Amino acid sequence: MRRRARSSGALRIFVGITGASGAPYAARLVDVLARADVELGVCASSAGIEVLATELYGNARLSRDETLARLLEQSRGANITVYEPNDWKAPYASGSAKVDAYVICPCSMGTLGTIASGAMTNLIHRAASVALKEERKLILMPRETPLSTIHLRNMLTVKEAGATVLFLAPGFYHGADSVDDLVDFVVGRAVDLIGLDVDVIKRWGAE
């Protein structure tokens, strides 16, 4: 999808999708952001594509292009650009580009470990590294459980470096009636952390 000129005042947000279970969260996050009039950059790793194809469409053999086309089918007309994992010319690969928030959803433990170590082997890793060095919003959304000591140490490392770790663990106190409600619970928290004024779920204490 071609990138349109940046709208005046519109937030620029990067979403990285990696190979951890949790594709419904990624799909819903992209959908909500696409409807929020932001400039959205999306990059999915090879493993991320496989998980999207498996968990959302029940076919791990879908091509990269077909998987992304289905993911963004409901977002036609939105200001979304899809980037390849090896696209080092993407604006999200440089601190000189103005970016308001970076989100990795879901964030695999391999991606978490790579970010925590400072290594960069694809655009998702690089974007996260840029966010940390520029002291910008970086939201990492892991799901894997149980957690090893290595996982916990890596989470502490990225937290101390400035990232927010938003675990893909929905709450139940808001009266969820469906899996979609549980997904929305977490996505709503992510949108709040990004800084968007979008109500995804009924807020505690609201009528």
WOGI-V313972 format. One record per backbone hydrogen bond with DSSP energy under -1.0 kcal/mol. NH is the residue of the N-H (numbers start at 0). CO is the residue of the C=O. E is the energy in kcal/mol with one decimal. If there is no record, write none. Layout:
# WOGI-V313972
nh = {NH & NH}
co = {CO & CO}
e = {E & E}
This chain:
# WOGI-V313972
nh = {9 & 12 & 13 & 14 & 15 & 16 & 17 & 19 & 24 & 25 & 26 & 27 & 28 & 29 & 30 & 31 & 32 & 33 & 34 & 35 & 38 & 39 & 40 & 41 & 42 & 44 & 48 & 49 & 50 & 51 & 52 & 53 & 54 & 55 & 58 & 61 & 66 & 67 & 68 & 69 & 70 & 71 & 74 & 77 & 79 & 80 & 82 & 86 & 87 & 89 & 92 & 93 & 96 & 99 & 100 & 101 & 102 & 103 & 104 & 106 & 111 & 112 & 113 & 114 & 115 & 116 & 118 & 122 & 125 & 126 & 127 & 128 & 129 & 130 & 131 & 132 & 133 & 135 & 138 & 139 & 140 & 151 & 152 & 153 & 154 & 155 & 156 & 157 & 158 & 159 & 160 & 161 & 162 & 163 & 165 & 167 & 168 & 174 & 181 & 182 & 183 & 184 & 185 & 186 & 187 & 188 & 189 & 190 & 191 & 192 & 193 & 194 & 195 & 197 & 205}
co = {6 & 38 & 100 & 40 & 102 & 42 & 105 & 17 & 21 & 21 & 22 & 23 & 24 & 25 & 26 & 27 & 28 & 29 & 30 & 32 & 10 & 78 & 12 & 80 & 14 & 16 & 44 & 45 & 46 & 47 & 48 & 49 & 50 & 51 & 52 & 58 & 62 & 63 & 64 & 65 & 66 & 67 & 71 & 74 & 77 & 39 & 41 & 83 & 85 & 86 & 89 & 90 & 93 & 11 & 11 & 136 & 13 & 138 & 15 & 140 & 107 & 108 & 109 & 110 & 111 & 112 & 113 & 84 & 121 & 122 & 123 & 124 & 125 & 126 & 127 & 128 & 129 & 130 & 101 & 163 & 103 & 147 & 148 & 149 & 150 & 151 & 152 & 153 & 154 & 155 & 156 & 158 & 157 & 137 & 139 & 141 & 166 & 171 & 177 & 178 & 179 & 180 & 181 & 182 & 183 & 184 & 185 & 186 & 187 & 188 & 189 & 190 & 190 & 195 & 202}
e = {-1.8 & -2.9 & -2.3 & -3.1 & -3.1 & -2.6 & -1.7 & -1.8 & -1.1 & -1.4 & -2.7 & -2.1 & -2.5 & -2.5 & -2.1 & -2.6 & -2.6 & -2.4 & -1.4 & -1.1 & -3.3 & -2.9 & -2.8 & -2.7 & -2.3 & -2.4 & -2.3 & -1.8 & -2.2 & -2.5 & -2.8 & -2.0 & -3.1 & -2.3 & -2.3 & -1.6 & -2.5 & -2.5 & -2.2 & -2.2 & -2.2 & -2.1 & -1.7 & -2.1 & -1.7 & -2.5 & -3.0 & -2.0 & -1.5 & -1.2 & -2.1 & -1.4 & -1.0 & -2.4 & -1.3 & -2.0 & -2.9 & -2.6 & -2.5 & -2.5 & -2.6 & -2.5 & -2.0 & -2.6 & -2.6 & -1.6 & -1.5 & -2.8 & -2.4 & -3.0 & -2.0 & -2.4 & -2.6 & -2.4 & -2.1 & -2.5 & -2.4 & -3.0 & -2.8 & -2.9 & -2.4 & -2.2 & -2.4 & -2.5 & -2.3 & -2.2 & -2.4 & -2.4 & -2.2 & -2.7 & -1.4 & -1.2 & -2.7 & -3.1 & -2.8 & -2.8 & -2.6 & -1.5 & -1.3 & -2.4 & -2.6 & -1.6 & -1.2 & -2.4 & -2.9 & -1.2 & -2.1 & -2.6 & -1.9 & -2.2 & -2.1 & -1.5 & -2.0 & -1.5 & -2.4}
